[in-house]
Amino acid sequence: MSTAVHPAVTVCNHPLVQHNLSILRDKNTSTEQFRATMSRLGKFLLMDATADLPTTRTIVETPITKAECKVLSPDVPILIAPILRAGLILSELAIDIIPTASVYHIGLYRDEETFKPVTYYNKLPSTIDYSVARVFVLDPMLATGGSAVAALDIIKKLGTNVSNICFVSIIAAPEGIAHLTEQHPGVRIHTGSVDERLNDKAYIVPGLGDAGDRTFGTM
């Protein structure tokens, strides 16, 4: 159950997504409950974002007879690229639901004075055929869009087809969506909510606070 609010953006408005989002927004939610809810909600969003993964037909033996089935295409690499550190919890569940995928981390942090991203780690390989690969970039928050754009700069330079890239976030700000879609038209965005705006500290309003700090208990 999804809604397109922008040509590149799909908001998953399933009741379970919205229910779990309310738990994440609540400032009284404990770290343990926040982490579990983030994982639950991320799974819903990833199921939605991966609905068009290419498949191929195969034959398996059931206990009764042979059956024609569909499996993920072995010719299409699936890459999970979490933006450290908040993207880690989403990558853990991604590998659970897509066991054939590979996880490659991208380390970025936001300069608190300029709000611009700084890259400190890049584990993306150069041996994959990026022209056919499906790449899912994971970050719970799409705020200014700076980190997302920096990560996509790296991924696109490897030869990735933009139509095969999907950015998955728990919540997004209009400013971040505008920046990402301007710099990387064609990249799809899947999120649980498009919030109102950014405040003067570049935090999403109403938001849910700092997803990394609330996930890992470092507030």
Secondary structure, DSSP 8 states (H G I E B T S, - for coil): -EEEEETTEEEE--HHHHHHHHHHH-TT--HHHHHHHHHHHHHHHHHHHTTT--EEEEEEE-SSSEEEEEEE-TTS-EEEEEEETTTHHHHHHHHHH-TT-EE--EEEEE-TTT--EEEEEE---SSS-TTT-EEEEE-SEESSSHHHHHHHHHHHHTT--GGGEEEEESEE-HHHHHHHHHHSTT-EEEES-B-SEE-TTS-EES--S-HHHHHHT--
